[in-house]
Amino acid sequence: MEVKAIPKTGLDTTSYVQCELIRSINSSRLVHRLGTVGPETTNQVTAVIKTLLSR
């Protein structure tokens, strides 16, 4: 899922959410925030993950 680099997201370059590549990581690896997504993108990601996990 594409996340465009616009002031609202805070990203420098267009990025992608790879819903099919869910991983667990240690919270110590989360050093700083790279950007943010709005509720619409969050809802889309949630829907895709629910679909993938229901198979």
KOLTI-95937 format. One line per field, with one value per residue (C-alpha): residue number from 1; x, y, z. Coordinates in nm, 3 decimals. Each point is the difference from the previous one (the first is absolute). Example, Ala and Ser with C-alpha at 12.3 -4.5 7.8 and 13.67 -1.06 7.14 Angstrom:
<kekols>
n 1 / 2
px 1.230 / 0.137
py -0.450 / 0.344
pz 0.780 / -0.066
</kekols>
This chain:
<kekols>
n 1 / 2 / 3 / 4 / 5 / 6 / 7 / 8 / 9 / 10 / 11 / 12 / 13 / 14 / 15 / 16 / 17 / 18 / 19 / 20 / 21 / 22 / 23 / 24 / 25 / 26 / 27 / 28 / 29 / 30 / 31 / 32 / 33 / 34 / 35 / 36 / 37 / 38 / 39 / 40 / 41 / 42 / 43 / 44 / 45 / 46 / 47 / 48 / 49 / 50 / 51 / 52 / 53 / 54 / 55
px 0.000 / 0.155 / 0.051 / 0.089 / 0.268 / -0.212 / 0.018 / -0.288 / 0.199 / 0.334 / 0.181 / 0.287 / -0.072 / -0.302 / -0.012 / -0.195 / -0.180 / 0.066 / -0.296 / 0.110 / 0.333 / -0.110 / 0.284 / 0.050 / 0.294 / 0.146 / -0.119 / 0.363 / 0.038 / -0.258 / 0.244 / -0.193 / -0.321 / 0.040 / -0.351 / -0.367 / -0.315 / -0.356 / -0.307 / -0.097 / 0.333 / -0.006 / -0.346 / 0.111 / 0.306 / -0.216 / -0.246 / 0.277 / 0.164 / -0.336 / -0.054 / 0.347 / -0.037 / -0.342 / 0.130
py 0.000 / 0.330 / 0.287 / 0.318 / 0.242 / 0.303 / 0.242 / -0.183 / -0.327 / 0.159 / -0.233 / 0.110 / -0.264 / -0.209 / -0.315 / -0.325 / -0.201 / -0.368 / -0.159 / -0.350 / 0.038 / 0.033 / -0.046 / 0.044 / 0.213 / 0.114 / 0.350 / 0.106 / -0.008 / 0.279 / 0.289 / 0.284 / 0.056 / 0.015 / 0.121 / -0.049 / -0.113 / 0.117 / -0.193 / -0.089 / -0.172 / -0.166 / -0.141 / -0.127 / -0.172 / -0.154 / -0.136 / -0.156 / -0.161 / -0.139 / -0.150 / -0.154 / -0.150 / -0.147 / -0.233
pz 0.000 / -0.110 / 0.245 / -0.184 / 0.117 / 0.085 / 0.294 / 0.170 / 0.020 / 0.083 / -0.242 / -0.224 / -0.264 / -0.095 / 0.214 / 0.000 / 0.267 / -0.062 / 0.176 / -0.096 / 0.181 / 0.363 / 0.249 / 0.369 / 0.108 / 0.328 / 0.093 / 0.053 / -0.380 / -0.033 / 0.029 / -0.166 / -0.193 / -0.378 / -0.080 / 0.070 / -0.176 / 0.047 / 0.107 / -0.358 / -0.070 / 0.341 / -0.073 / -0.342 / 0.151 / 0.274 / -0.258 / -0.210 / 0.306 / 0.116 / -0.344 / -0.006 / 0.347 / -0.069 / -0.272
</kekols>
